[in-house]
């Protein structure tokens, strides 16, 4: 009984690692200021790219740029979090079914 449970837990751990690996190759975006700032992050919430419109780099736009960066980063990270949760729920559903629950 415990051997079977242990095997299922090892299988579940392997599936979670596979899910994390898939998420590392998926990119989600967040933007602010009508696209003036764009941020791309992986499904594992790693920032991969930040794009800033030229007009925001002009003197006097520092505060606006900071605000837009925060907004775009938060949106991208929220999108990545939603993707992560969706992936993990799918894996958890499969694991629970495999455990006979």
RODO-2510 file (C-alpha; in nm, 4 decimals, decimal comma):
residues 101
     n   res          X          Y          Z
     1     x     0,0000     0,0000     0,0000
     2     x     0,2674     0,2494     0,0989
     3     x     0,4876     0,1442    -0,1918
     4     x     0,2068     0,2253    -0,4333
     5     x     0,1458     0,5594    -0,2624
     6     x     0,5170     0,6396    -0,2714
     7     x     0,5258     0,5553    -0,6422
     8     x     0,2283     0,7833    -0,7074
     9     x     0,3946     1,0657    -0,5138
    10     x     0,7150     1,0252    -0,7161
    11     x     0,5095     1,0301    -1,0360
    12     x     0,3307     1,3441    -0,9176
    13     x     0,6616     1,5137    -0,8405
    14     x     0,7919     1,4258    -1,1865
    15     x     0,4776     1,5670    -1,3489
    16     x     0,5151     1,8903    -1,1524
    17     x     0,8743     1,9235    -1,2721
    18     x     0,7589     1,8651    -1,6286
    19     x     0,4936     2,1336    -1,5806
    20     x     0,7544     2,3800    -1,4542
    21     x     0,9731     2,3004    -1,7534
    22     x     0,6826     2,3689    -1,9921
    23     x     0,6095     2,6978    -1,8167
    24     x     0,9720     2,8045    -1,8574
    25     x     0,9157     2,8060    -2,2343
    26     x     0,5854     2,9948    -2,2307
    27     x     0,5943     3,3744    -2,2396
    28     x     0,3164     3,6032    -2,1206
    29     x     0,3045     3,9800    -2,1551
    30     x     0,1963     4,2823    -1,9601
    31     x     0,1824     4,6381    -2,0846
    32     x     0,0991     4,9877    -1,9691
    33     x     0,0552     5,3310    -2,1207
    34     x    -0,1168     5,2006    -2,4340
    35     x     0,1829     4,9812    -2,5076
    36     x     0,4498     5,2386    -2,4207
    37     x     0,5966     4,9864    -2,1755
    38     x     0,5831     4,6139    -2,2437
    39     x     0,7120     4,3358    -2,0211
    40     x     0,7465     3,9685    -2,1122
    41     x     0,7832     3,7017    -1,8429
    42     x     0,7907     3,3234    -1,8502
    43     x     0,5193     3,1100    -1,6969
    44     x     0,7645     3,0637    -1,4092
    45     x     0,7564     3,4410    -1,3480
    46     x     1,1049     3,5178    -1,4795
    47     x     1,1329     3,8547    -1,6558
    48     x     1,2643     3,7991    -2,0084
    49     x     1,2192     4,1330    -2,1832
    50     x     1,1243     4,4955    -2,1193
    51     x     1,0461     4,7336    -2,4050
    52     x     1,0159     5,1086    -2,3451
    53     x     0,8917     5,3644    -2,5977
    54     x     1,1522     5,6267    -2,6850
    55     x     0,9421     5,9214    -2,5669
    56     x     0,9546     5,7866    -2,2105
    57     x     1,3341     5,8104    -2,2094
    58     x     1,3247     6,1883    -2,2509
    59     x     1,4193     6,4076    -1,9549
    60     x     1,1240     6,4792    -1,7317
    61     x     0,9525     6,1426    -1,7909
    62     x     1,1261     5,9531    -1,5119
    63     x     0,8252     5,9338    -1,2803
    64     x     0,5868     5,8343    -1,5606
    65     x     0,8311     5,5647    -1,6754
    66     x     0,8637     5,4264    -1,3233
    67     x     0,4858     5,4124    -1,2819
    68     x     0,4364     5,2431    -1,6181
    69     x     0,7126     4,9903    -1,5469
    70     x     0,5502     4,8921    -1,2189
    71     x     0,2102     4,8578    -1,3846
    72     x     0,3415     4,6538    -1,6778
    73     x     0,5494     4,4274    -1,4520
    74     x     0,2573     4,3645    -1,2193
    75     x     0,0285     4,2818    -1,5126
    76     x     0,2813     4,0429    -1,6663
    77     x     0,3471     3,8728    -1,3322
    78     x    -0,0263     3,8374    -1,2668
    79     x    -0,0724     3,6785    -1,6102
    80     x     0,2157     3,4407    -1,5352
    81     x     0,0653     3,3578    -1,1955
    82     x    -0,2694     3,2746    -1,3584
    83     x    -0,0932     3,0514    -1,6105
    84     x     0,1056     2,8820    -1,3318
    85     x    -0,2077     2,8170    -1,1270
    86     x    -0,3904     2,6773    -1,4273
    87     x    -0,1011     2,4415    -1,5077
    88     x    -0,0673     2,3239    -1,1470
    89     x    -0,4433     2,2708    -1,1052
    90     x    -0,4414     2,0549    -1,4153
    91     x    -0,1548     1,8517    -1,2744
    92     x    -0,3165     1,8291    -0,9305
    93     x    -0,6395     1,7024    -1,0829
    94     x    -0,4478     1,4344    -1,2654
    95     x    -0,2541     1,3427    -0,9520
    96     x    -0,5611     1,3154    -0,7325
    97     x    -0,7281     1,0957    -0,9882
    98     x    -0,4172     0,8797    -0,9934
    99     x    -0,4264     0,8482    -0,6150
   100     x    -0,7813     0,7174    -0,6230
   101     x    -0,9291     1,0187    -0,4458
***
